Amino acid sequence: MVYAQILSRYKFNILIILCNLFFPKISFPIDFIDSSYTSAESSKSSLFDNNLTLPISLAQISGIPLTVFHVLGDVHKARTQRQINELCNRVDLTYRKLNWGKSPCIHIPWKFDYVSENGQPLIYWEFINDTVEEDSKKNVTLVLGGVHPDELTPIHLAFQFAETLLENPYLYNNAHVIVAPLVNPDGFFANPPKRTNANGVDLNRNFPTAAWKKYAYQVWKNSKEKDKRKFPGFFANSEQGTKFQADLIEKFNPDKVISIHAPLAFLDLDYEIPKLLSVNKLTDQQKKARNLAEILSRSAGNYKIKDIGIYPGSLGNYAGNERIIPTITLEMSSSNPKFVRKFWKEFSPGLFKAIKFEFKKYQFADIVTGHVTNE
């Protein structure tokens, strides 16, 4: 029996050494094992109670105890939480410098699947009530902040929006919301905060849209200004922040996207199928998308709605025009951090109405059935 235990421990240490060789960025300490894992039966139960994803091929390897995967899973969870805590501590420090008080970052159960070019977690949170009916669960809203971190006010609005959802779940229990408040942390932590990411790329010009390869870089290169703040990158979808946003759209298939910016003072709706529509005509679904923008407008005192067109590589082009998801850019009127409380009172009512607004996607359905109406 003693020999069997020693052999099992030896195999565990060999596995840790292999992990260190193949995953050098993750530190797996040798001899990291607790006496609570000596019972194979209790470890097996604990493993599956924690819903740890275990590849079948690994589970069937003879001689490797299940406790190994349990420990590795715990190490990964602890490392992930430490990264989130470190990010939130930096956010909190910046909040204090901006006289915003203590940030809500540390209280929210964030997840992350991507890290920025500087290794910062690209956090998001899924708000959903388990008691919600299936139809309501499908009414998904994606809210993005901090795409251009020199626009400071949107970051505060997105974080406070997430905190309010967390503290008042039953007020919004028919809503399903994904909040990513800091899409570009590297730009936010720069001194001073900047629009681009650590590679100097504008994340709102880097999406892999149909026209990107032909126009995005050339248009920027040939422009008179050649504004470095709007550099689209050398390749589409080259940046972590771009991939992160695209992955959220792919994973959650939102019915609507709201991206918060400043300081141009208008609402812009992207939801078009130009080649399939006659001029000055809207489908029923497009009219409903317009209604969504008008809800935000009226809630903010008839805030201006303006169509500024689309850019190769922009979110509005990628999600709104190519994937037929109503995408609203909420441009607040200032990036001045002194106005965050004013903007919260001004725009939060519309945001909470928008997440309850049911907009079901029926791609091209109106066109196929011929339900085209005059605007």
Disulfide bonds with the S-S distance in Angstrom:
Cys88-Cys105 2.09
